């Protein structure tokens, strides 16, 4: 089931006790909130597009075929810097995988 967000949408592909897998789409020029998670780490595999990924205030340009790891508790964000939607697979692992395990520090849509 697709969940719409102001930056794009995501769908959960798998949700088990020990992991959750999402397909995330971010529209051109949009970015996710600067956030961290107390209970989970994430692995992002870029399917296509171009994005600027910030992890612990360090920026890194990524594109399709590349991946990044986000340790539990680390500030992170993704911004679509291209002209096409960015699509990536997010694999979450940790003690708790609920959507309420998001601490937003900055947000373009007033959710922080």
N, CA, C and O of each residue as an XYZ file, in Angstrom:
448
protein
N       0.838     -1.181      0.000
C       0.000      0.000      0.000
C       0.890      1.254      0.000
O       1.813      1.364      0.807
N       0.610      2.181     -0.893
C       1.404      3.392     -1.028
C       1.006      4.413      0.042
O      -0.177      4.682      0.254
N       2.017      4.975      0.710
C       1.822      6.038      1.701
C       2.358      7.332      1.104
O       3.561      7.458      0.878
N       1.475      8.298      0.846
C       1.891      9.580      0.290
C       2.467     10.480      1.370
O       1.991     10.503      2.504
N       3.501     11.219      0.994
C       4.152     12.194      1.861
C       4.362     13.466      1.052
O       4.256     13.424     -0.173
N       4.658     14.608      1.699
C       4.834     15.855      0.931
C       6.031     15.816     -0.021
O       6.085     16.600     -0.968
N       6.977     14.931      0.211
C       8.176     14.816     -0.620
C       8.063     13.733     -1.690
O       8.911     13.659     -2.579
N       7.031     12.894     -1.620
C       6.869     11.778     -2.560
C       5.996     10.706     -1.950
O       4.899     11.001     -1.475
N       6.464      9.451     -1.951
C       5.698      8.357     -1.345
C       6.610      7.168     -1.051
O       7.756      7.110     -1.496
N       6.064      6.224     -0.286
C       6.760      4.962     -0.039
C       5.748      3.844      0.059
O       4.562      4.067      0.300
N       6.251      2.630     -0.134
C       5.430      1.452      0.112
C       6.268      0.419      0.851
O       7.452      0.242      0.565
N       5.648     -0.250      1.793
C       6.329     -1.290      2.562
C       6.275     -2.583      1.753
O       5.198     -3.072      1.412
N       7.443     -3.123      1.456
C       7.547     -4.362      0.691
C       7.587     -5.584      1.591
O       7.122     -6.658      1.208
N       8.141     -5.423      2.786
C       8.232     -6.519      3.756
C       8.297     -5.915      5.153
O       9.011     -4.938      5.378
N       7.559     -6.491      6.081
C       7.628     -6.056      7.473
C       7.532     -7.292      8.356
O       6.465     -7.880      8.527
N       8.669     -7.662      8.906
C       8.764     -8.792      9.817
C       9.266     -8.277     11.157
O       9.587     -7.095     11.289
N       9.334     -9.145     12.139
C       9.773     -8.737     13.470
C      11.196     -8.184     13.475
O      11.511     -7.284     14.254
N      12.056     -8.720     12.607
C      13.469     -8.334     12.632
C      13.897     -7.385     11.513
O      15.063     -6.993     11.460
N      12.973     -7.003     10.611
C      13.335     -6.069      9.538
C      12.085     -5.464      8.897
O      10.977     -5.984      9.026
N      12.307     -4.349      8.204
C      11.278     -3.743      7.364
C      11.975     -3.270      6.089
O      13.082     -2.733      6.136
N      11.306     -3.480      4.944
C      11.854     -3.058      3.658
C      10.838     -2.142      2.981
O       9.664     -2.486      2.851
N      11.313     -0.959      2.548
C      10.455      0.009      1.867
C      11.037      0.363      0.503
O      12.254      0.355      0.322
N      10.176      0.671     -0.444
C      10.550      1.313     -1.703
C      10.120      2.766     -1.568
O       8.937      3.055     -1.387
N      11.089      3.685     -1.655
C      10.834      5.106     -1.407
C      11.079      5.896     -2.690
O      12.069      5.670     -3.387
N      10.173      6.820     -2.997
C      10.293      7.695     -4.167
C      10.267      9.138     -3.679
O       9.351      9.545     -2.964
N      11.289      9.914     -4.074
C      11.390     11.329     -3.695
C      11.348     12.160     -4.974
O      12.142     11.943     -5.889
N      10.412     13.117     -5.030
C      10.234     13.969     -6.206
C      11.420     14.916     -6.401
O      12.101     15.259     -5.435
N      11.671     15.340     -7.646
C      12.760     16.280     -7.913
C      12.671     17.537     -7.043
O      11.603     18.126     -6.880
N      13.826     17.932     -6.487
C      13.899     19.133     -5.660
C      13.402     18.966     -4.236
O      13.546     19.888     -3.433
N      12.828     17.834     -3.898
C      12.302     17.592     -2.551
C      13.344     16.866     -1.709
O      14.260     16.231     -2.230
N      13.179     16.977     -0.396
C      14.087     16.268      0.496
C      13.340     15.766      1.720
O      12.331     16.332      2.141
N      13.867     14.686      2.272
C      13.344     14.119      3.514
C      13.770     15.023      4.665
O      14.682     15.835      4.512
N      13.126     14.890      5.796
C      13.531     15.653      6.973
C      14.912     15.193      7.453
O      15.313     14.051      7.229
N      15.624     16.101      8.113
C      16.856     15.726      8.804
C      16.398     15.021     10.070
O      15.737     15.624     10.915
N      16.745     13.747     10.203
C      16.151     12.920     11.253
C      17.144     11.904     11.777
O      18.226     11.713     11.221
N      16.745     11.257     12.865
C      17.499     10.127     13.411
C      16.499      9.162     14.041
O      15.343      9.502     14.295
N      16.988      7.947     14.284
C      16.154      6.891     14.866
C      16.866      6.322     16.082
O      18.060      6.028     16.026
N      16.148      6.167     17.165
C      16.720      5.642     18.405
C      16.843      4.120     18.387
O      17.671      3.555     19.101
N      16.022      3.458     17.574
C      15.920      2.004     17.666
C      16.290      1.228     16.425
O      16.220     -0.001     16.434
N      16.680      1.894     15.361
C      16.964      1.167     14.122
C      18.110      1.786     13.333
O      18.401      2.977     13.451
N      18.746      0.952     12.530
C      19.701      1.409     11.521
C      19.045      1.179     10.161
O      18.074      0.430     10.043
N      19.595      1.839      9.130
C      19.019      1.727      7.795
C      20.122      1.516      6.762
O      21.247      1.991      6.917
N      19.768      0.795      5.715
C      20.632      0.630      4.548
C      19.807      1.098      3.353
O      18.706      0.596      3.127
N      20.335      2.063      2.581
C      19.643      2.582      1.404
C      20.367      2.114      0.153
O      21.563      2.364      0.002
N      19.659      1.438     -0.746
C      20.198      1.051     -2.055
C      19.491      1.891     -3.107
O      18.275      1.794     -3.278
N      20.252      2.707     -3.804
C      19.700      3.622     -4.794
C      19.369      2.859     -6.070
O      20.242      2.223     -6.660
N      18.113      2.922     -6.495
C      17.702      2.266     -7.732
C      17.981      3.146     -8.944
O      18.454      2.657     -9.970
N      17.689      4.447     -8.832
C      17.928      5.373     -9.935
C      17.927      6.808     -9.412
O      17.618      7.065     -8.249
N      18.273      7.715    -10.285
C      18.267      9.128     -9.936
C      19.573      9.578     -9.309
O      20.536      8.821     -9.190
N      19.564     10.842     -8.915
C      20.715     11.478     -8.286
C      20.252     12.147     -7.006
O      19.219     12.816     -6.990
N      21.012     11.969     -5.935
C      20.601     12.529     -4.650
C      21.811     12.964     -3.836
O      22.917     12.447     -3.993
N      21.565     13.914     -2.979
C      22.551     14.330     -1.991
C      22.122     13.716     -0.670
O      21.048     14.029     -0.156
N      22.955     12.846     -0.121
C      22.659     12.202      1.151
C      23.530     12.842      2.219
O      24.743     12.972      2.050
N      22.911     13.235      3.307
C      23.623     13.796      4.452
C      23.578     12.764      5.574
O      22.504     12.302      5.961
N      24.747     12.407      6.090
C      24.847     11.510      7.236
C      25.779     12.170      8.234
O      26.947     12.420      7.936
N      25.257     12.451      9.420
C      26.028     13.116     10.476
C      26.653     14.418      9.963
O      27.819     14.713     10.226
N      25.841     15.188      9.222
C      26.211     16.518      8.686
C      27.279     16.464      7.595
O      27.808     17.507      7.209
N      27.610     15.264      7.086
C      28.518     15.133      5.948
C      27.692     14.808      4.711
O      26.857     13.903      4.733
N      27.930     15.558      3.619
C      27.183     15.368      2.378
C      27.921     14.430      1.441
O      29.149     14.431      1.354
N      27.115     13.616      0.733
C      27.669     12.667     -0.237
C      26.700     12.555     -1.400
O      25.512     12.301     -1.198
N      27.197     12.742     -2.617
C      26.370     12.585     -3.815
C      26.272     11.101     -4.139
O      27.288     10.406     -4.176
N      25.052     10.608     -4.374
C      24.837      9.204     -4.713
C      23.945      9.111     -5.939
O      23.206     10.043     -6.258
N      24.023      7.962     -6.629
C      23.191      7.727     -7.808
C      22.822      6.252     -7.855
O      23.264      5.459     -7.023
N      22.008      5.897     -8.837
C      21.558      4.524     -8.978
C      22.706      3.529     -8.942
O      23.745      3.758     -9.562
N      22.529      2.423     -8.220
C      23.535      1.392     -8.084
C      24.432      1.553     -6.872
O      25.189      0.642     -6.536
N      24.358      2.700     -6.209
C      25.170      2.932     -5.015
C      24.307      2.737     -3.767
O      23.079      2.715     -3.840
N      24.977      2.596     -2.625
C      24.239      2.423     -1.374
C      24.938      3.156     -0.246
O      26.119      3.492     -0.337
N      24.186      3.398      0.824
C      24.711      4.043      2.027
C      24.160      3.315      3.245
O      23.056      2.773      3.217
N      24.947      3.314      4.312
C      24.519      2.745      5.581
C      24.360      3.869      6.590
O      25.196      4.769      6.672
N      23.278      3.809      7.358
C      22.968      4.821      8.354
C      22.869      4.129      9.711
O      21.887      3.438      9.983
N      23.877      4.310     10.562
C      23.839      3.675     11.881
C      22.724      4.243     12.768
O      22.299      5.386     12.599
N      22.277      3.447     13.683
C      21.260      3.863     14.659
C      21.728      5.135     15.372
O      22.877      5.228     15.803
N      20.823      6.113     15.488
C      21.112      7.354     16.197
C      21.794      8.431     15.373
O      21.995      9.538     15.871
N      22.159      8.144     14.123
C      22.890      9.086     13.278
C      21.916     10.000     12.535
O      20.944      9.524     11.948
N      22.175     11.316     12.556
C      21.370     12.248     11.770
C      21.548     11.948     10.288
O      22.657     11.664      9.837
N      20.447     12.012      9.526
C      20.525     11.738      8.096
C      19.372     12.385      7.344
O      18.338     12.728      7.917
N      19.588     12.541      6.028
C      18.568     13.106      5.140
C      18.961     12.797      3.701
O      20.125     12.523      3.409
N      17.976     12.844      2.807
C      18.219     12.676      1.381
C      17.500     13.784      0.637
O      16.351     14.104      0.942
N      18.186     14.373     -0.348
C      17.579     15.384     -1.223
C      17.740     14.934     -2.664
O      18.835     14.560     -3.085
N      16.653     14.970     -3.417
C      16.696     14.661     -4.839
C      17.284     15.871     -5.558
O      16.669     16.937     -5.577
N      18.467     15.715     -6.148
C      19.146     16.807     -6.842
C      18.994     16.708     -8.363
O      19.532     17.541     -9.092
N      18.275     15.708     -8.840
C      18.114     15.511    -10.278
C      16.780     16.031    -10.793
O      16.036     16.709    -10.084
N      16.502     15.695    -12.043
C      15.269     16.140    -12.708
C      14.206     15.048    -12.764
O      13.083     15.295    -13.204
N      14.551     13.857    -12.325
C      13.635     12.716    -12.299
C      13.438     12.266    -10.855
O      14.268     12.570     -9.998
N      12.353     11.547    -10.574
C      12.187     11.008     -9.221
C      13.341     10.080     -8.844
O      13.835      9.318     -9.675
N      13.760     10.154     -7.591
C      14.747      9.239     -7.032
C      13.990      8.072     -6.410
O      13.014      8.270     -5.687
N      14.444      6.860     -6.694
C      13.859      5.674     -6.082
C      14.953      4.902     -5.373
O      16.035      4.692     -5.920
N      14.662      4.477     -4.142
C      15.621      3.657     -3.417
C      14.905      2.667     -2.527
O      13.743      2.849     -2.164
N      15.630      1.609     -2.184
C      15.138      0.591     -1.270
C      15.771      0.852      0.091
O      16.988      0.998      0.204
N      14.938      0.909      1.111
C      15.410      1.113      2.480
C      15.182     -0.176      3.271
O      14.064     -0.684      3.348
N      16.265     -0.693      3.858
C      16.167     -1.872      4.713
C      16.430     -1.416      6.143
O      17.511     -0.916      6.456
N      15.440     -1.591      7.000
C      15.544     -1.204      8.410
C      15.764     -2.457      9.254
O      15.121     -3.485      9.042
N      16.683     -2.354     10.214
C      16.869     -3.419     11.197
C      17.040     -2.776     12.564
O      17.599     -1.685     12.678
N      16.562     -3.450     13.594
C      16.703     -2.919     14.939
C      15.662     -3.478     15.884
O      14.920     -4.401     15.549
N      15.622     -2.895     17.079
C      14.733     -3.369     18.140
C      13.276     -2.981     17.918
O      12.364     -3.679     18.360
N      13.063     -1.849     17.223
C      11.710     -1.347     17.005
C      11.678     -0.657     15.656
O      12.544      0.167     15.365
N      10.679     -0.983     14.815
C      10.638     -0.495     13.439
C       9.401      0.340     13.149
O       9.003      0.460     11.991
N       8.782      0.921     14.178
C       7.580      1.722     13.993
C       7.867      3.085     13.384
O       8.966      3.622     13.522
N       6.861      3.639     12.705
C       7.006      4.959     12.081
C       7.180      6.077     13.115
O       7.615      7.174     12.766
N       6.849      5.813     14.360
C       7.015      6.843     15.397
C       8.435      6.888     15.963
O       8.702      7.655     16.887
N       9.347      6.080     15.424
C      10.756      6.137     15.821
C      11.512      7.094     14.889
O      12.559      6.752     14.341
N      10.958      8.293     14.726
C      11.592      9.332     13.910
C      11.688     10.589     14.757
O      10.673     11.135     15.189
N      12.901     11.041     14.992
C      13.124     12.340     15.633
C      13.540     13.304     14.529
O      14.656     13.232     14.014
N      12.627     14.211     14.174
C      12.919     15.189     13.125
C      13.601     16.411     13.731
O      13.089     17.008     14.678
N      14.757     16.782     13.181
C      15.521     17.936     13.653
C      15.226     19.147     12.781
O      15.104     20.263     13.286
N      15.110     18.931     11.464
C      14.736     19.969     10.501
C      13.765     19.348      9.516
O      13.866     18.163      9.196
N      12.800     20.169      9.023
C      11.824     19.631      8.081
C      11.262     20.756      7.232
O      10.864     21.799      7.751
N      11.230     20.539      5.920
C      10.705     21.541      4.984
C       9.186     21.665      5.038
O       8.627     22.591      4.453
N       8.513     20.755      5.725
C       7.062     20.698      5.710
C       6.437     20.918      7.085
O       5.281     20.558      7.304
N       7.203     21.514      8.026
C       6.676     21.883      9.334
C       6.396     20.727     10.267
O       5.565     20.859     11.165
N       7.058     19.598     10.090
C       6.804     18.429     10.944
C       7.829     18.274     12.061
O       7.717     17.358     12.875
N       8.834     19.159     12.113
C       9.884     19.035     13.140
C       9.395     19.564     14.473
O      10.138     19.543     15.455
